[in-house]
Amino acid sequence: MIKAIGFSHAAVRVSDANRSIAFYEQVLGLKKLPRPDFGFPGAWYGIGDNAIHLIQSENRGRKPDPLGAHVALEVADFDEAKRTLAELGIEFLEAPGNMAGRQLWILDPDGNTIELRTDK
């Protein structure tokens, strides 16, 4: 049996690396990590001891789906995150109640679901 001991990264497919880089940096405030030249566009971002890898390929847009594949990010101020999304006109789906902390889901420009959450 394989024994996983930690989480390394999540990779998401994007159709336009530059547009997604702007979203991940300007909306989510992530900082870019060094990335080797793989011969195709993309970017790496650090999240604590982990990472998100953007890989440019076909567009797969959808509605936010909390039950589908997604990346979950802890946020420092949940209410500020909601205000920011509303100001930017970014559609979000919020979990009812407070059963597993506070959660909402958004889409990046290519339809990848991102969960923004807090236990507070």
N, C-alpha and C positions, 0 to 999 in steps of 0.2 A: 504494500500500500504506500502511496505517496503521502508524505506528511508535510503539508504546507505550514510554513512557520511565519509568514507575514504577507502583506500585500505590497506588490511592487508598483504596478501602474494599471490604468485603464486606457484603452485606445479607442478613439472615436473616428469614424469616417467623415470627412468633410469634402465638399465639392470645390470650395474656393479657400485656399489656405489663408490668404491675406484677409479676407472678410472674417474668417473664424478667429484669426489671431487678434484682430481688433475687438471682437466680442469677448474672447477669453481674457484679454488684458483690460479693456475699458469697462466692460459690464461686470465681470467677475473679479477684476483686480489681481489676476494671477501674474506671476513673474516667470519669464522665459528661462529655461535651462539650456545649456549647450546641447546641440544635437548634431550627430554626424551627417555628412552629405550622403543620403541614400539614393540620390538620383531622382527623387520625387519630392514635391513640396510637403511641408508639414511643420510641426513645432512640438516641443516638449515643455511642460509646465510642472513646477514643483508644488506639491501640496503636503506640508509637513514632511514626513520621511518617504512620501509616495510621489507618484507623478501621473499626469494625464498626457497622452500622446495624441496629437492630431495627425491624421493621415489623409492626404487629399485623394479622393476618388469620387464615384458617382453620388448624386444627390438622393437622399432617402427620406424626405420630409414627412412628418406626421403631426398628430396632436400630442401634447404631453401625456405620457402613459406611465403611471406609477407602478404598474405591474410588469412592464417590459424592461428590457435592458436599460440601465441608466448609471450615471455616476452621481454619488451623493457627496455633497460638500457641507461641512459644518460652517455656519455663519456666526459672526460675533454678535450681530444685532438683527434679529429676525424681522422686527417691525421696520427697520431701516431698509432691509432688503426688499420687503414688499413695497415700500414707498418708492424706492429707486426703480423697480420694475414697472410700477404704475406710471411714473414720470416718463419712462422711456417707451411706454406703450407696448411692453412685452407681456403677452398673455401668460397667465399662470393658473395652475390648478392647486388649490389649497386643501390639505387634509382636514376633514371635520374633527372637531374636538382636539384632545391633547393626549391621545392614547400612547403614542410612541414619540413624545416630544412634539414640536411644531414642525410641519413639513409643507413644502410647496414644490411644484414641478414646473419647469420651463423647458423650452426647446432652444438649442443653439441654432445658428442659421441653416444647418443641414438636417434638422429634425431629430438630432440626438437629444434624449431626455436627460435633464440635469435636475437632481433633487437638491434643494437648499433646505437645511434643517438645523434645529437646535434642540437640546434637551431642556432648555430653560423656559 
